[in-house]
Amino acid sequence: MNEILQLLVYGLVLGSVLAMGAIGVSMIFGILRFAHFAHGDFMTLGAYLGLAFVSAFGLSAWWALPAAMLGMAIIAVAIDQLIYRRLRRTQPVILLISSFGMALILRSLVQLIWGSDNQTYVSGIQFPWRLDWLGGLRLKPDHVWIVLISSALIVMVHLFLSRTRLGKAMRAMSDNMDLARISGIPAERVIMMTWIIGGALAAAAGVFLGIDTRLHPMMGWTTLLPIFAAAILGGIGRPYGAIVGGMVIGISMEMSTLFISASYKPAVAFAIMVIMLIVRPQGIFKGTL
């Protein structure tokens, strides 16, 4: 029982990371109608931007998190304006291929600047809290902060989509872009905000993953499959579904270690994605933003 609770905690932490990435993937697909395969490398670059602030100012990773989110949001908008914007009128497959190229560019840039060795935000070991009243469950303070901050960011995204004019315009564009343009909705402003939110949340996911494990140039690429599995499970284009999908995938991946080797955790995400595409390709939450 204690082992199951421990894996559940790890699953919630991993699910929080995946949910941050999957929300961005879903929003970009919902507005622009293309799968952004560079999103994992957005996570990587965001994590290393956090490392740059930690190294330059001696801050903890938690204080560097807002700076990393802001920096990655600016970079995401710049990439869209310089590259993706010119390709939007082409076939979606062209955008998809260009996102592969952007992933390679960002990964190479990270390796060029920071090197290819593993790095950490803080050296040393963090001693977990031991909860004897839960059978000796071990809980790291960083894990608590990851779940709490992820929950706060999810609430902020929800309030933005449901309470603000720009958020409602984003939902309208996801439903019918042509009708939204005719209705006077500022399409370019909505697209820019989509990239700001997607880039910021990708940076948050990267920093969380770096805090929980280590930083390396392939960290985002290896997480891309579970992120897309979470987005597809929840319903591609549905941010709320991406949250549920991220939690389900994260918990399933960790719980699977009860039966199979931990090295097969990505295969669990892949299996869930394939089953969902066969049984219910529209995902758990069918519809739009």
Backbone as numpy.savetxt, mean C-alpha at the origin, in Angstrom:
# Nx Ny Nz CAx CAy CAz Cx Cy Cz
-3.19 -22.34 21.29 -4.02 -21.13 21.29 -3.15 -19.88 21.29
-2.07 -19.90 22.11 -1.19 -18.75 22.17 -0.53 -18.49 20.83
-0.16 -19.58 20.13 0.48 -19.43 18.83 -0.48 -18.82 17.82
-1.74 -19.19 17.88 -2.74 -18.64 16.97 -2.93 -17.15 17.22
-2.99 -16.75 18.49 -3.13 -15.33 18.83 -1.91 -14.54 18.36
-0.73 -15.14 18.53 0.50 -14.47 18.11 0.50 -14.25 16.60
0.10 -15.27 15.84 0.03 -15.15 14.38 -1.04 -14.17 13.96
-2.13 -14.09 14.73 -3.18 -13.13 14.43 -2.66 -11.70 14.55
-1.83 -11.45 15.56 -1.22 -10.12 15.73 -0.32 -9.81 14.53
0.52 -10.77 14.16 1.39 -10.57 13.00 0.56 -10.36 11.73
-0.56 -11.07 11.62 -1.43 -10.91 10.46 -2.07 -9.54 10.40
-2.45 -9.00 11.54 -3.03 -7.65 11.57 -1.99 -6.60 11.16
-0.75 -6.80 11.59 0.32 -5.87 11.22 0.57 -5.94 9.72
0.74 -7.16 9.20 0.95 -7.31 7.76 -0.26 -6.83 6.98
-1.47 -7.10 7.48 -2.68 -6.63 6.81 -2.75 -5.12 6.75
-2.27 -4.44 7.80 -2.26 -2.98 7.81 -1.34 -2.44 6.72
-0.17 -3.09 6.55 0.77 -2.68 5.50 0.15 -2.90 4.12
-0.43 -4.08 3.92 -1.02 -4.40 2.62 -2.22 -3.49 2.31
-3.00 -3.16 3.33 -4.16 -2.29 3.12 -3.73 -0.90 2.65
-2.64 -0.37 3.23 -2.14 0.94 2.79 -1.77 0.92 1.31
-1.09 -0.15 0.88 -0.72 -0.25 -0.52 -1.91 -0.52 -1.42
-2.82 -1.38 -0.97 -3.97 -1.78 -1.79 -4.94 -0.63 -2.00
-5.07 0.26 -1.02 -5.96 1.42 -1.20 -5.49 2.26 -2.37
-4.18 2.52 -2.43 -3.65 3.31 -3.54 -3.84 2.63 -4.88
-3.57 1.32 -4.94 -3.76 0.57 -6.19 -5.22 0.64 -6.64
-6.15 0.47 -5.70 -7.57 0.49 -6.03 -8.03 1.86 -6.50
-7.56 2.92 -5.83 -7.97 4.27 -6.22 -7.43 4.63 -7.59
-6.19 4.28 -7.87 -5.61 4.58 -9.18 -6.35 3.81 -10.27
-6.68 2.56 -10.01 -7.44 1.79 -11.01 -8.85 2.36 -11.16
-9.47 2.75 -10.04 -10.82 3.26 -10.11 -10.94 4.54 -10.91
-9.91 5.40 -10.85 -9.96 6.69 -11.56 -9.34 6.58 -12.95
-8.19 5.96 -13.07 -7.44 5.95 -14.33 -7.58 4.66 -15.13
-8.18 3.63 -14.51 -8.44 2.37 -15.20 -7.18 1.67 -15.71
-6.14 1.67 -14.90 -4.98 0.86 -15.24 -4.30 0.36 -13.97
-3.72 -0.83 -14.07 -3.04 -1.44 -12.93 -1.64 -0.85 -12.82
-1.38 -0.21 -11.69 -0.12 0.49 -11.50 0.91 -0.45 -10.90
1.74 -1.06 -11.75 2.70 -2.05 -11.29 3.94 -1.42 -10.65
4.05 -0.12 -10.65 5.17 0.53 -9.96 4.83 0.86 -8.52
3.64 0.46 -8.07 3.21 0.87 -6.73 4.09 0.25 -5.65
4.55 -0.98 -5.86 5.45 -1.57 -4.89 6.74 -0.79 -4.75
7.24 -0.27 -5.86 8.47 0.53 -5.80 8.21 1.93 -5.27
6.96 2.41 -5.36 6.58 3.62 -4.63 6.78 3.38 -3.13
6.36 2.19 -2.67 6.56 1.83 -1.26 8.04 1.85 -0.89
8.85 1.24 -1.76 10.29 1.17 -1.49 10.90 2.56 -1.41
10.60 3.40 -2.39 11.16 4.75 -2.40 10.68 5.54 -1.19
9.41 5.38 -0.82 8.90 6.06 0.37 9.63 5.63 1.63
9.91 4.32 1.73 10.63 3.81 2.89 12.04 4.41 2.96
12.70 4.51 1.82 14.06 5.06 1.80 14.06 6.58 1.99
13.00 7.25 1.58 12.90 8.68 1.90 12.81 8.86 3.41
12.06 7.98 4.07 12.03 8.01 5.53 13.40 7.77 6.13
14.16 6.83 5.53 15.52 6.56 6.01 16.41 7.79 5.84
16.23 8.52 4.75 17.03 9.73 4.52 16.78 10.76 5.62
15.52 10.92 6.02 15.20 11.87 7.08 15.73 11.38 8.43
15.65 10.07 8.66 16.19 9.52 9.90 17.69 9.77 9.98
18.39 9.55 8.87 19.84 9.72 8.86 20.26 11.18 8.93
19.50 12.07 8.26 19.88 13.47 8.18 19.60 14.24 9.47
18.48 13.93 10.12 18.06 14.73 11.27 18.05 13.95 12.58
18.40 12.67 12.52 18.43 11.88 13.74 17.06 11.62 14.33
16.03 11.66 13.47 14.67 11.43 13.94 14.36 9.95 14.01
13.34 9.61 14.77 12.85 8.24 14.72 12.03 8.06 13.44
11.81 6.83 13.06 11.05 6.55 11.83 9.64 7.10 11.92
9.08 7.17 13.13 7.71 7.67 13.28 7.64 9.15 12.97
8.67 9.91 13.35 8.68 11.34 13.03 9.01 11.57 11.57
9.75 10.64 10.96 10.08 10.77 9.55 8.92 10.35 8.65
7.93 9.64 9.20 6.80 9.16 8.40 6.07 10.27 7.65
5.68 11.39 8.31 4.98 12.45 7.55 5.83 13.02 6.42
7.13 13.17 6.66 8.01 13.70 5.62 8.10 12.74 4.44
8.19 11.44 4.74 8.24 10.44 3.67 6.95 10.44 2.87
5.81 10.56 3.54 4.51 10.59 2.85 4.40 11.82 1.96
4.83 12.97 2.48 4.78 14.20 1.69 5.71 14.11 0.48
6.93 13.63 0.72 7.89 13.51 -0.38 7.41 12.56 -1.46
6.84 11.42 -1.07 6.38 10.45 -2.06 5.14 10.95 -2.79
4.29 11.73 -2.12 3.13 12.32 -2.78 3.58 13.28 -3.89
4.59 14.09 -3.60 5.11 15.03 -4.60 5.73 14.27 -5.77
6.50 13.22 -5.46 7.13 12.43 -6.52 6.07 11.74 -7.38
5.02 11.21 -6.75 3.95 10.53 -7.50 3.27 11.49 -8.47
2.99 12.70 -8.02 2.36 13.70 -8.90 3.31 14.06 -10.03
4.60 14.23 -9.72 5.58 14.57 -10.75 5.68 13.48 -11.81
5.69 12.22 -11.38 5.75 11.11 -12.33 4.52 11.10 -13.22
3.36 11.33 -12.62 2.13 11.36 -13.42 2.16 12.48 -14.44
2.58 13.68 -14.02 2.57 14.82 -14.92 3.60 14.68 -16.04
4.75 14.09 -15.72 5.82 14.00 -16.71 5.67 12.81 -17.65
5.09 11.71 -17.16 5.07 10.47 -17.94 3.65 9.97 -18.20
2.93 9.64 -17.15 1.63 8.99 -17.33 0.62 9.89 -18.03
0.67 11.18 -17.75 -0.31 12.10 -18.34 -0.25 12.07 -19.87
0.93 11.90 -20.41 1.09 11.90 -21.86 0.57 10.60 -22.49
0.37 9.58 -21.67 -0.02 8.27 -22.18 -1.48 7.90 -21.88
-2.21 8.79 -21.22 -3.57 8.45 -20.80 -4.52 8.22 -21.97
-4.28 8.90 -23.07 -5.18 8.77 -24.22 -4.86 7.53 -25.05
-3.79 6.83 -24.72 -3.44 5.61 -25.44 -4.18 4.43 -24.82
-3.92 3.24 -25.30 -4.55 2.05 -24.75 -4.02 1.79 -23.34
-4.89 1.25 -22.47 -4.47 0.99 -21.08 -3.22 0.12 -20.96
-3.02 -0.79 -21.94 -1.85 -1.67 -21.86 -0.55 -0.87 -21.98
-0.59 0.28 -22.68 0.60 1.12 -22.78 0.94 1.72 -21.42
-0.07 2.16 -20.69 0.15 2.68 -19.34 0.70 1.58 -18.43
0.14 0.38 -18.58 0.59 -0.72 -17.74 2.07 -1.02 -18.00
2.45 -1.07 -19.27 3.85 -1.34 -19.61 4.75 -0.22 -19.11
4.28 1.03 -19.22 5.08 2.15 -18.74 5.28 2.10 -17.23
4.27 1.56 -16.51 4.42 1.44 -15.06 5.48 0.38 -14.71
5.60 -0.68 -15.53 6.69 -1.64 -15.34 8.04 -0.93 -15.50
8.16 -0.13 -16.55 9.40 0.61 -16.76 9.70 1.55 -15.62
8.66 2.23 -15.10 8.86 3.13 -13.97 9.31 2.37 -12.73
8.79 1.16 -12.54 9.21 0.33 -11.40 10.70 0.03 -11.47
11.18 -0.30 -12.67 12.60 -0.59 -12.85 13.46 0.64 -12.60
12.97 1.81 -13.05 13.72 3.05 -12.86 13.83 3.39 -11.38
12.72 3.31 -10.66 12.72 3.65 -9.24 13.60 2.69 -8.44
13.52 1.39 -8.78 14.33 0.40 -8.06 15.81 0.64 -8.30
16.16 0.94 -9.54 17.57 1.21 -9.85 18.04 2.49 -9.17
17.14 3.48 -9.09 17.49 4.73 -8.42 17.77 4.51 -6.94
16.95 3.68 -6.31 17.16 3.36 -4.89 18.50 2.66 -4.70
18.80 1.70 -5.57 20.07 0.98 -5.46 21.26 1.91 -5.71
21.10 2.86 -6.62 22.18 3.79 -6.94 22.47 4.72 -5.77
21.43 5.18 -5.10 21.59 6.17 -4.03 21.93 5.51 -2.69
21.19 4.46 -2.34 21.33 3.87 -1.00 22.06 2.53 -1.00
22.34 1.98 -2.16 23.00 0.69 -2.21 22.01 -0.46 -2.15
22.53 -1.67 -2.28 21.67 -2.85 -2.33 21.69 -3.69 -1.05
22.39 -3.20 -0.02 22.45 -3.94 1.25 21.21 -3.66 2.09
20.89 -4.59 2.98 19.80 -4.38 3.92 20.15 -3.26 4.89
19.15 -2.45 5.23 19.35 -1.35 6.18 18.17 -1.31 7.15
18.38 -0.63 8.26 17.34 -0.51 9.28 17.22 0.94 9.71
16.05 1.29 10.24 15.86 2.63 10.79 16.59 2.79 12.13
16.52 1.75 12.95 17.13 1.78 14.28 17.85 0.46 14.49
19.07 0.52 14.98 19.80 -0.71 15.28 19.42 -1.20 16.68
19.58 -2.48 16.88 19.26 -3.05 18.18 17.97 -3.85 18.15
17.62 -4.40 19.29 16.44 -5.25 19.42 15.40 -4.54 20.28
14.16 -4.57 19.82 13.07 -4.00 20.60 12.42 -5.11 21.41
12.41 -4.95 22.73 11.83 -5.98 23.58 10.31 -5.83 23.59
9.59 -6.92 23.33 8.13 -6.83 23.27 7.51 -6.82 24.67
6.26 -6.34 24.72 5.49 -6.47 25.95 5.01 -7.91 26.05
4.98 -8.42 27.26 4.47 -9.78 27.48 3.15 -9.68 28.22
2.09 -10.14 27.59 0.75 -10.06 28.17 0.41 -11.42 28.76
0.69 -11.58 30.07 0.45 -12.86 30.72 -1.03 -13.21 30.78
-1.88 -12.19 30.82 -3.32 -12.47 30.90 -3.87 -12.96 29.57
-3.04 -12.95 28.51 -3.41 -13.52 27.22 -2.50 -14.70 26.87
-2.12 -15.43 27.90 -1.31 -16.62 27.66 0.13 -16.33 27.31
0.66 -15.19 27.74 2.04 -14.84 27.42 2.22 -14.27 26.03
1.17 -13.68 25.46 1.25 -13.08 24.13 2.30 -11.97 24.12
3.15 -11.97 23.09 4.19 -10.95 22.96 3.73 -9.90 21.96
3.84 -8.64 22.36 3.35 -7.55 21.53 4.40 -6.46 21.47
4.93 -6.21 20.27 5.92 -5.16 20.11 5.24 -3.79 20.06
5.83 -2.77 20.70 5.25 -1.43 20.60 5.12 -0.94 19.16
6.09 -1.27 18.31 6.02 -0.86 16.91 4.80 -1.45 16.21
4.45 -2.68 16.54 3.27 -3.30 15.94 1.99 -2.57 16.32
1.93 -2.15 17.58 0.75 -1.39 18.03 0.64 -0.09 17.26
1.76 0.62 17.09 1.74 1.89 16.38 1.40 1.71 14.91
1.88 0.64 14.30 1.57 0.39 12.90 0.07 0.24 12.70
-0.56 -0.56 13.56 -2.01 -0.79 13.44 -2.78 0.49 13.74
-2.37 1.22 14.78 -3.10 2.44 15.16 -2.98 3.53 14.09
-1.77 3.76 13.59 -1.59 4.80 12.59 -2.27 4.41 11.28
-2.21 3.13 10.92 -2.92 2.67 9.72 -4.42 2.91 9.87
-4.96 2.61 11.04 -6.38 2.84 11.28 -6.73 4.31 11.15
-5.87 5.19 11.68 -6.10 6.63 11.58 -6.08 7.09 10.13
-5.13 6.58 9.34 -5.05 6.95 7.93 -6.28 6.46 7.17
-6.76 5.27 7.51 -7.97 4.74 6.86 -9.17 5.63 7.17
-9.29 6.06 8.42 -10.39 6.96 8.80 -10.29 8.28 8.03
-9.09 8.81 7.88 -8.89 10.06 7.15 -9.29 9.90 5.68
-8.93 8.77 5.07 -9.32 8.52 3.68 -10.84 8.42 3.57
-11.46 7.73 4.52 -12.93 7.61 4.52 -13.60 8.98 4.63
-13.11 9.80 5.55 -13.71 11.13 5.71 -13.51 11.98 4.46
-12.35 11.85 3.83 -12.09 12.60 2.60 -13.05 12.18 1.49
-13.24 10.89 1.31 -14.10 10.40 0.23 -15.57 10.69 0.48
-15.97 10.71 1.73 -17.40 10.82 2.05 -17.84 12.22 2.42
-16.92 13.10 2.86 -17.33 14.40 3.38 -16.88 15.59 2.53
-15.84 15.44 1.73 -15.32 16.59 0.98 -15.84 16.60 -0.45
-15.88 17.79 -1.06 -16.35 17.91 -2.44 -15.43 17.18 -3.40
-14.12 17.29 -3.15 -13.16 16.63 -4.04 -13.26 15.11 -3.91
-13.51 14.64 -2.70 -13.68 13.20 -2.50 -14.92 12.69 -3.21
-16.01 13.45 -3.14 -17.24 13.05 -3.85 -17.03 13.12 -5.36
-16.25 14.11 -5.81 -15.94 14.20 -7.24 -15.12 13.00 -7.68
-14.22 12.53 -6.81 -13.42 11.36 -7.11 -14.30 10.13 -7.27
-15.28 9.99 -6.41 -16.20 8.86 -6.51 -17.04 8.96 -7.77
-17.41 10.17 -8.14 -18.19 10.35 -9.37 -17.37 9.98 -10.61
-16.10 10.37 -10.63 -15.23 10.03 -11.75 -15.00 8.53 -11.84
-14.92 7.88 -10.71 -14.75 6.43 -10.72 -15.97 5.75 -11.30
-17.14 6.31 -11.04 -18.39 5.73 -11.54 -18.54 5.93 -13.04
-18.31 7.16 -13.51 -18.46 7.45 -14.94 -17.63 8.70 -15.25
-16.45 8.51 -15.82 -15.53 9.62 -16.05 -16.09 10.62 -17.06
-16.67 10.13 -18.15 -17.19 11.03 -19.18 -18.31 11.90 -18.64
-19.23 11.28 -17.89 -20.33 12.05 -17.31 -19.82 13.04 -16.28
-18.80 12.65 -15.53 -18.23 13.55 -14.53 -17.59 14.77 -15.19
-16.90 14.56 -16.32 -16.30 15.69 -17.04 -17.37 16.63 -17.56
-18.44 16.07 -18.13 -19.52 16.89 -18.66 -20.19 17.69 -17.55
-20.23 17.10 -16.36 -20.87 17.78 -15.22 -20.02 18.89 -14.63
-18.82 19.08 -15.14 -17.97 20.17 -14.67 -17.00 19.79 -13.58
-16.84 18.50 -13.32 -15.88 18.07 -12.29 -14.46 18.27 -12.81
-13.60 18.91 -12.03 -12.20 19.15 -12.47 -11.39 17.86 -12.50
-11.37 17.23 -13.66 -10.78 15.89 -13.77 -9.30 15.88 -13.39
-8.54 16.87 -13.87 -7.10 16.88 -13.59 -6.82 17.06 -12.11
-7.64 17.87 -11.44 -7.44 18.05 -10.01 -7.74 16.76 -9.25
-8.77 16.05 -9.69 -9.12 14.77 -9.06 -8.01 13.75 -9.27
-7.49 13.69 -10.49 -6.40 12.75 -10.79 -5.17 13.07 -9.95
-4.87 14.36 -9.82 -3.72 14.76 -9.01 -3.90 14.34 -7.55
-5.11 14.53 -7.02 -5.36 14.14 -5.64 -5.28 12.63 -5.48
-5.69 11.88 -6.51 -5.57 10.42 -6.47 -4.12 10.01 -6.32
-3.23 10.64 -7.07 -1.81 10.32 -6.98 -1.22 10.78 -5.65
-1.69 11.89 -5.12 -1.21 12.36 -3.82 -1.55 11.34 -2.74
-2.80 10.90 -2.72 -3.23 9.93 -1.71 -2.52 8.59 -1.92
-2.48 8.14 -3.18 -1.82 6.86 -3.47 -0.35 6.87 -3.11
0.36 7.95 -3.46 1.78 8.05 -3.14 2.03 8.14 -1.65
1.22 8.92 -0.95 1.39 9.07 0.50 1.16 7.75 1.22
0.09 7.04 0.85 -0.20 5.77 1.51 0.84 4.71 1.16
1.37 4.75 -0.07 2.44 3.82 -0.44 3.67 4.07 0.42
4.01 5.34 0.65 5.14 5.66 1.52 4.90 5.17 2.94
3.67 5.35 3.43 3.35 4.86 4.78 3.52 3.35 4.85
3.04 2.64 3.82 3.19 1.19 3.80 4.67 0.79 3.79
5.48 1.51 3.01 6.90 1.22 2.95 7.61 1.45 4.27
7.28 2.56 4.93 7.89 2.86 6.24 7.47 1.82 7.27
6.18 1.46 7.27 5.71 0.43 8.21 6.43 -0.89 7.98
6.58 -1.26 6.71 7.26 -2.52 6.40 8.73 -2.45 6.81
9.37 -1.28 6.62 10.75 -1.11 7.02 10.92 -1.17 8.53
9.96 -0.63 9.26 10.01 -0.69 10.73 9.84 -2.13 11.21
8.92 -2.85 10.56 8.63 -4.21 10.99 9.72 -5.19 10.60
10.36 -4.96 9.46 11.41 -5.89 8.99 12.70 -5.11 8.74
13.13 -5.04 7.51 14.32 -4.30 7.10 14.06 -3.62 5.77
14.92 -2.68 5.43 14.81 -2.01 4.14 15.76 -2.66 3.14
15.25 -2.96 1.97 16.09 -3.41 0.85 15.38 -3.05 -0.45
16.11 -2.87 -1.53 15.51 -2.35 -2.77 14.39 -3.19 -3.35
14.31 -4.47 -2.99 13.28 -5.35 -3.53 12.07 -5.46 -2.61
12.04 -4.74 -1.52 10.99 -4.92 -0.53 9.61 -4.63 -1.09
9.48 -3.60 -1.92 8.18 -3.27 -2.49 7.77 -4.23 -3.59
8.74 -4.65 -4.40 8.44 -5.57 -5.50 7.93 -6.91 -4.97
8.55 -7.42 -3.89 8.13 -8.69 -3.33 6.77 -8.59 -2.63
6.35 -7.37 -2.28 5.06 -7.17 -1.63 3.96 -6.86 -2.63
4.32 -6.65 -3.89 3.35 -6.24 -4.90 2.26 -7.29 -5.12
2.63 -8.57 -5.16 1.64 -9.63 -5.37 0.59 -9.66 -4.26
0.97 -9.68 -2.97 -0.06 -9.62 -1.92 -0.91 -8.36 -1.99
-0.32 -7.22 -2.40 -1.09 -5.98 -2.50 -2.16 -6.11 -3.59
-1.79 -6.62 -4.75 -2.78 -6.80 -5.81 -3.81 -7.87 -5.43
-3.36 -8.90 -4.71 -4.31 -9.91 -4.23 -5.34 -9.29 -3.30
-4.88 -8.38 -2.43 -5.79 -7.69 -1.51 -6.77 -6.80 -2.28
-6.25 -6.08 -3.28 -7.12 -5.19 -4.08 -8.15 -5.99 -4.86
-7.74 -7.11 -5.44 -8.66 -7.94 -6.22 -9.67 -8.63 -5.31
-9.22 -9.09 -4.15 -10.13 -9.74 -3.21 -11.23 -8.78 -2.75
-10.84 -7.55 -2.42 -11.82 -6.58 -1.96 -12.68 -6.01 -3.08
-12.21 -6.11 -4.32 -12.92 -5.51 -5.45 -12.07 -4.40 -6.01
-11.42 -4.64 -7.13 -10.50 -3.67 -7.69 -11.23 -2.36 -7.97
-10.66 -1.25 -7.52 -11.33 0.04 -7.63 -12.12 0.42 -6.40
-12.12 -0.45 -5.37 -12.89 -0.20 -4.15 -11.94 -0.03 -2.96
-11.66 1.19 -2.52 -10.76 1.39 -1.38 -11.21 0.68 -0.11
-12.52 0.69 0.15 -13.00 0.01 1.35 -12.80 -1.49 1.24
-12.99 -2.02 0.05 -12.72 -3.43 -0.17 -11.25 -3.75 -0.02
-10.38 -2.81 -0.43 -8.94 -3.01 -0.31 -8.53 -3.15 1.15
-9.20 -2.43 2.03 -8.90 -2.53 3.46 -9.22 -3.93 3.97
-10.43 -4.40 3.64 -10.83 -5.75 4.05 -9.92 -6.79 3.40
-9.64 -6.62 2.10 -8.78 -7.55 1.40 -7.38 -7.61 2.00
-6.83 -6.45 2.37 -5.51 -6.42 2.98 -5.47 -7.19 4.28
-6.50 -7.02 5.11 -6.54 -7.73 6.38 -6.69 -9.24 6.18
-7.56 -9.62 5.25 -7.77 -11.05 4.99 -6.50 -11.70 4.46
-5.85 -11.04 3.50 -4.61 -11.60 2.93 -3.52 -11.65 3.99
-3.35 -10.58 4.75 -2.31 -10.54 5.78 -2.49 -11.63 6.82
-3.71 -11.78 7.33 -3.97 -12.81 8.35 -3.82 -14.20 7.76
-4.30 -14.39 6.53 -4.19 -15.71 5.88 -2.73 -16.10 5.66
-1.91 -15.13 5.24 -0.50 -15.42 5.02 0.20 -15.84 6.31
-0.10 -15.16 7.40 0.56 -15.50 8.66 0.01 -16.80 9.24
-1.31 -16.99 9.15 -1.90 -18.22 9.69 -1.45 -19.45 8.92
-1.11 -19.27 7.66 -0.69 -20.41 6.85 0.58 -21.06 7.37
1.36 -20.31 8.15 2.62 -20.87 8.68 2.37 -21.96 9.72
1.11 -22.12 10.15 0.77 -23.24 11.03 0.87 -24.57 10.28
0.72 -24.50 8.95 0.63 -25.73 8.17 1.76 -25.87 7.14
2.27 -24.75 6.65 3.30 -24.80 5.61 4.46 -23.91 6.01
5.55 -24.00 5.26 6.73 -23.20 5.54 6.44 -21.71 5.29
7.08 -20.85 6.08 6.88 -19.40 5.93 7.31 -18.90 4.56
8.20 -19.61 3.91 8.66 -19.20 2.58 7.55 -19.27 1.53
6.46 -19.97 1.85 5.36 -20.12 0.90 4.24 -19.10 1.14
4.47 -18.14 2.01 3.41 -17.16 2.29 2.96 -16.39 1.06
3.87 -15.95 0.16 3.38 -15.29 -1.06 2.50 -16.19 -1.91
2.75 -17.50 -1.88 1.93 -18.44 -2.65 0.50 -18.47 -2.12
0.32 -18.24 -0.82 -1.01 -18.19 -0.24 -1.79 -17.01 -0.82
-1.13 -15.85 -0.89 -1.78 -14.67 -1.49 -2.14 -14.93 -2.95
-1.23 -15.57 -3.68 -1.49 -15.88 -5.08 -2.67 -16.83 -5.22
-2.73 -17.86 -4.36 -3.82 -18.83 -4.43 -5.17 -18.15 -4.15
-5.21 -17.28 -3.15 -6.45 -16.58 -2.84 -6.87 -15.70 -4.01
-5.91 -15.03 -4.63 -6.21 -14.17 -5.78 -6.78 -14.97 -6.94
-6.17 -16.11 -7.24 -6.64 -16.95 -8.35 -8.04 -17.48 -8.07
-8.28 -17.95 -6.84 -9.60 -18.47 -6.48 -10.66 -17.37 -6.61
-10.33 -16.16 -6.15 -11.28 -15.06 -6.24 -11.58 -14.70 -7.69
-10.55 -14.70 -8.55 -10.76 -14.38 -9.96 -11.64 -15.43 -10.64
-11.58 -16.67 -10.18 -12.40 -17.72 -10.77 -13.82 -17.69 -10.23
-13.95 -17.55 -8.91 -15.26 -17.65 -8.26 -16.03 -16.34 -8.32
-15.37 -15.24 -8.01 -16.05 -13.93 -7.96 -15.08 -12.86 -8.43
-14.90 -12.71 -9.74 -13.88 -11.79 -10.26 -14.12 -10.32 -9.91
-15.37 -9.95 -9.58 -15.64 -8.57 -9.21 -15.23 -8.26 -7.78
-14.83 -9.28 -7.02 -14.38 -9.06 -5.66 -15.51 -9.08 -4.65
-15.14 -8.94 -3.38 -16.15 -8.97 -2.31 -17.09 -7.78 -2.43
-16.53 -6.60 -2.69 -17.32 -5.37 -2.78 -17.39 -4.96 -4.24
-18.46 -5.29 -4.91 -18.61 -4.93 -6.31 -19.04 -3.48 -6.40
-18.50 -2.76 -7.41 -18.93 -1.40 -7.63 -17.78 -0.45 -7.81
-17.95 0.81 -7.38 -16.96 1.85 -7.56 -16.57 2.43 -6.22
-15.79 3.53 -6.27 -15.38 4.18 -5.03 -16.55 4.50 -4.12
